[in-house]
């Protein structure tokens, strides 16, 4: 009988054991989040400052739900980065199944994220408690990314709860490898939303 695993119950150890996934040790594997990033204009900075203000107002009335995060924080970032224009297309609420080779087991889940050209997977985490760590969402994001239909090409991910952001890269060399960026936050006095937008702009250049 085939065993079905809900994707939110998957750990990094599960993915490493079942898919041969390995964390890249070489910093050169994932330079896209910090190397030669595009500049952010003054107008874009003003817009992002307003995004921060809107989010700070939102957190006064918890819980912070996924749809609110998408609308207030993620949507402006994607717009400024150019992901709402050609050649990109976005799909939402996709279902995905990942079948394990030589095992009667399926990792199954429903994506509540935006998928851009099947190369950029944006996972929005519902933040119901202040102590929530985005690290809990990384295995789920990687599980979805492993289901991308072009496994020989690099795929990128972003995990966010609205206030914090972590970028991911998954690529196949001799085996499937992944890397994780530093964590960015808009809660600092000098918001790191500027850097988040800059990374998204860099990814839009690469993916287009």
ChimeraX attribute file (.defattr): number of C-alpha atoms within 10 A of each C-alpha:
attribute: neighborCount
match mode: 1-to-1
recipient: residues
	/A:1	5
	/A:2	8
	/A:3	11
	/A:4	15
	/A:5	15
	/A:6	14
	/A:7	22
	/A:8	17
	/A:9	12
	/A:10	19
	/A:11	17
	/A:12	18
	/A:13	13
	/A:14	14
	/A:15	18
	/A:16	14
	/A:17	11
	/A:18	13
	/A:19	15
	/A:20	12
	/A:21	21
	/A:22	17
	/A:23	14
	/A:24	17
	/A:25	11
	/A:26	9
	/A:27	8
	/A:28	9
	/A:29	15
	/A:30	21
	/A:31	14
	/A:32	19
	/A:33	21
	/A:34	13
	/A:35	11
	/A:36	11
	/A:37	17
	/A:38	14
	/A:39	14
	/A:40	14
	/A:41	10
	/A:42	9
	/A:43	9
	/A:44	15
	/A:45	15
	/A:46	11
	/A:47	15
	/A:48	22
	/A:49	17
	/A:50	14
	/A:51	19
	/A:52	21
	/A:53	13
	/A:54	13
	/A:55	20
	/A:56	15
	/A:57	10
	/A:58	17
	/A:59	14
	/A:60	9
	/A:61	8
	/A:62	11
	/A:63	13
	/A:64	20
	/A:65	16
	/A:66	19
	/A:67	15
	/A:68	14
	/A:69	21
	/A:70	22
	/A:71	11
	/A:72	18
	/A:73	22
	/A:74	19
	/A:75	14
	/A:76	16
	/A:77	23
	/A:78	17
	/A:79	12
	/A:80	17
	/A:81	20
	/A:82	16
	/A:83	21
	/A:84	14
	/A:85	11
	/A:86	8
	/A:87	11
	/A:88	15
	/A:89	13
	/A:90	15
	/A:91	11
	/A:92	12
	/A:93	11
	/A:94	12
	/A:95	11
	/A:96	17
	/A:97	18
	/A:98	19
	/A:99	14
	/A:100	12
	/A:101	10
	/A:102	6
	/A:103	10
	/A:104	11
	/A:105	16
	/A:106	17
	/A:107	21
	/A:108	20
	/A:109	20
	/A:110	14
	/A:111	20
	/A:112	17
	/A:113	23
	/A:114	21
	/A:115	21
	/A:116	20
	/A:117	17
	/A:118	18
	/A:119	20
	/A:120	23
	/A:121	25
	/A:122	25
	/A:123	24
	/A:124	25
	/A:125	23
	/A:126	19
	/A:127	21
	/A:128	13
	/A:129	10
	/A:130	10
	/A:131	7
	/A:132	13
	/A:133	14
	/A:134	18
	/A:135	13
	/A:136	16
	/A:137	22
	/A:138	24
	/A:139	20
	/A:140	23
	/A:141	23
	/A:142	25
	/A:143	24
	/A:144	25
	/A:145	27
	/A:146	20
	/A:147	15
	/A:148	19
	/A:149	10
	/A:150	11
	/A:151	14
	/A:152	12
	/A:153	12
	/A:154	19
	/A:155	23
	/A:156	24
	/A:157	23
	/A:158	23
	/A:159	24
	/A:160	28
	/A:161	25
	/A:162	27
	/A:163	20
	/A:164	17
	/A:165	20
	/A:166	21
	/A:167	24
	/A:168	24
	/A:169	24
	/A:170	27
	/A:171	22
	/A:172	14
	/A:173	10
	/A:174	6
	/A:175	11
	/A:176	19
	/A:177	19
	/A:178	21
	/A:179	19
	/A:180	18
	/A:181	16
	/A:182	11
	/A:183	15
	/A:184	19
	/A:185	20
	/A:186	23
	/A:187	14
	/A:188	10
	/A:189	7
	/A:190	10
	/A:191	17
	/A:192	20
	/A:193	24
	/A:194	19
	/A:195	19
	/A:196	23
	/A:197	24
	/A:198	22
	/A:199	22
	/A:200	24
	/A:201	22
	/A:202	20
	/A:203	19
	/A:204	18
	/A:205	12
	/A:206	9
	/A:207	16
	/A:208	10
